[in-house]
Amino acid sequence: MADPAPVPAPAPATPALAAHGAAPIPSSTAVSGSNPAAGGAGAQLCMNGCGKAADRKNTCPTCQSLNIPGAQFCSPECFRDNWKTHKQLHVKADPGKYQFPEGTKDAFDSRFKYTGPLRAVAPVEPVPKREVPAHIPRPDYATELNGVSFTEEVANRSERIGRILKPDEIEGMRKVCKLAREVLDIAASHVRPGITTLELDAIVHEECIKRNSYPSPLGYHKFPRSVCTSINEVICHGPFLPPFPPCTRRRRPTRESRIRALAGIPDARPLVDGDIINLDVTLYHGGFHGDINATYPVGSSTPQQSLDLIACARECLDEAIRLCKPGFQYQDLGKMIELIASRRGFSTNKTYCGHGINHLLPGRVAAAAGGHQTAPRNTEADSLTRAALRRLFHCAPNVPHYAGNRASGTMRVGQTFTIEPMICVGQQKEVHWPDNWTAATCDGKPSAQFEETLLVTADGVEVLTAAPGWTLPEKKSDAAQMMQQGQGGASKKGKKARK
């Protein structure tokens, strides 16, 4: 394929940058790794490889039905002249004729029907669970056979709003979130066609160990890997939990408190030029978890629709962050997110949500556990045990990403939580794979997601996992402006739910 024509760089922001021939990186590029603007670095080229810009009007209809990315040509003539070669892609993409790479196999029964072209590609020789050195502290679920956090089970019974962190705890959160950002950026730098997500998992695992940190996903509800990866139509990964978590008899939890989401399970499928991939990295360091994820295009042939989807997911997160301040209701974040997504022609997943991420008071744990003790009091072993029981990966508050939700709680100074909207090209409903983790779109169309860990401050909000030098875009989206003017109300269904 011919190299695309060079795109002029934006003017340097300062004379110092100009002197070194440097130019500022656009916020969309700095965060997502792409510039989805038409004609920019992420613009799609003709599938024929002629080097000309592709035209959406010249999209192959068969490729659309098979969810083959990048199937756009520069002209009808180019499409016609290359038909004999191009149609071979249809055979390869046919779900009934999928060819697995050598040394791999389908992870599921052959009778399972995938919703899109993506497959769960398992190596013939299983890859063992990666080991974490014994000297690295780990959360409580890492030592449980079923991977269930005792502390989170207690929190589900007693917490609905979310704790306010002390100054020393806030510093601990700042440190671990900075480390999580470092690991994500390193992993993202290795995203390219041909690399497998198992290889990305190894990179993330080693980078966590270098920082004396435990990769939080590893062992959580038996999750087998150290990073979560969601490709194309995979929305995220969430453990199959009971219909409702343990709770008090007096209060039945809302749907927003049912499922905590991770992302996908890394496997042996090589990334393909035109894919999009979400990397979800969480570190456990110093008694705290730092959680962040971002979606990236793979190669240079990512369809414009997928680039637009990535940009929309980031915009939804940015505008939701802009709303955060003391006294703001968590349930109203979803109103902004769904408004932006719908105006861009996309949908928001309603099953999975953002979450609190912090400590639980030791006294609360002891009281809720009914006097549970694992070591005598006033001993070093008891101190370490009680410290481990305070660590929380997912907890209150719940942060849904759609309008009309009934999540409880208002933001208070000192609270930490995540916002992680999952935006879909087509229908927002998901189909679960047999691995008990993977949630893919029911129509096989792509999904993108971004996540940041946030701290509510007296002045508004601090993005703990922000990239160095990153700030919110100055210009608000048209949807955000309409919402401030009161023109972007919830849907009829959402309004009815509020009543």
BELTA-V525273 format. One line per field, one symbol per residue. ss: DSSP state (~ for helix, > for strand, _ for the rest). phi: phi as a letter, one per 30 degrees, with the letter a starting at -180 (. if undefined). psi: psi as a letter, one per 20 degrees, with the letter a starting at -180 (. if undefined). A space follows every 10 residues. Layout:
ss=???
phi=???
psi=???
//
This chain:
ss=__________ ____~~~~~_ ______~~~~ ~~________ ____>_____ __>_>>>>>_ ~~~~~_____ _>>__~~~~~ ~_~~~~_~~~ ~~~_~~~___ ___>>>____ __________ >>>_______ _________~ ~~~______~ ~~~~~~~~__ ______~~~~ ~~~~~~~~~~ ~~~~~~~~__ _____>~~~~ ~~~~~~~~~~ ___>>____~ ~~_____>>> >__>>>>>__ __________ ____~~~__> >>__>____> _____>>>>> >>>>>__>>> >>>>>>>___ ___~~~~~~~ ~~~~~~~~~~ ~~~_____>~ ~~~~~~~~~~ ~~~___>>__ __>>>>__>_ _~~~~~~~__ _________~ ~~~~~~~~__ >___>>>>>_ _________> _____>>>>_ _>>>_____> >>_____>>> >_____>>>_ >>>>>>>__> >>>_______ _______~~~ ~~~~______ _~~~~~~~_
phi=.dddddcedd dedbeddddc icbddeeddd ccibbddeid dcddceddid jdddcedccd dddddchddi dbcdaddddd dcdddddddd ddddedbdcd eeibaddcdd ddcddbddbd ccddcecddd cceddddbdd ddccdcicde dddddddbcb cjdcddeddd dddedddddd dedddddddc dadjdcdddd ddddedddde chbcdeddid hiddbcbcbb chdddabbdd ceebdeaddd bcddddcdbc cccdddbcdd dcejdbbccc cbccbijbcc babacbdcic cdeedddddd dddddedddd ddddaejddd dddddddddd dddcicbcdc ccbdadaacc eedddddddi idbcaddibd dddddddddd dbcbaddcbd cbdidcdcjc dbejdbaccb dcccdcdddc ccdddibdcc ddcicdbbab bbcbbdcdcl acddcddeid bdeddddddd dddddiccdd deddddddd
psi=pqqqqqppqq pqhqhgghhj kqqqpqhhgh gijrniqpia hjqqrphiji iqpqphhlpo hhhghjkpqj lqrhqhgggg hjghghihhh ghiphikpoq qpjrrpirqi ipoqiaiqqo opqgoqprpq qpqhipqqrh iijqhijpog ghgghhhhpi gqqpqrghhg hhggghhghg gggghgghii pqphqqhhhh ghggghhggh jlqpohhoio kkpiriqppp pdipgappqo rrhqrprqhi opqrhijgpp pabrpqajpq qqpirqpppo ppqopkjqpp pqrqpqqpbj kpqhhhhhgg hgghgggghg hhhprpipph hihhggghgg ghijjrrppj gqrrrqoarp phhhggghil jpqiqqqkrh ggghghghii ppgpaqrpnq kqqjrkqqqq pqpiqprqpm popqgcqiqq pprijjgpoq qhjjqqqqqq qqpqpprhid qpohjqqpiq rqphpqqhgg hhghjjimrr rggghhhh.
//
